[in-house]
Amino acid sequence: MKKDLARIERQIEKAEIREIELLAALEAASFDADELLRLTAELESHRAKKSLLEEEWLHANEALEGE
């Protein structure tokens, strides 16, 4: 279970870095409507995946504490 928790934490860290990259790309594309739409959709999808990872982490952490 500790390995699962560590794996999820690494994935969350990568997701946070990607989110920062996407936000910077959004700012840089402020005058390109097509790129803004594409990046916004990618960011929304990415945030949903990150939310699932955080939920998975929470469940793994609770399971670990219950051992």
Secondary structure, DSSP 8 states (H G I E B T S, - for coil): -HHHHHHHHHHHHHHHHHHHHHHHHHHHTTT-HHHHHHHHHHHHHHHHHHHHHHHHHHHHHHHHHH-
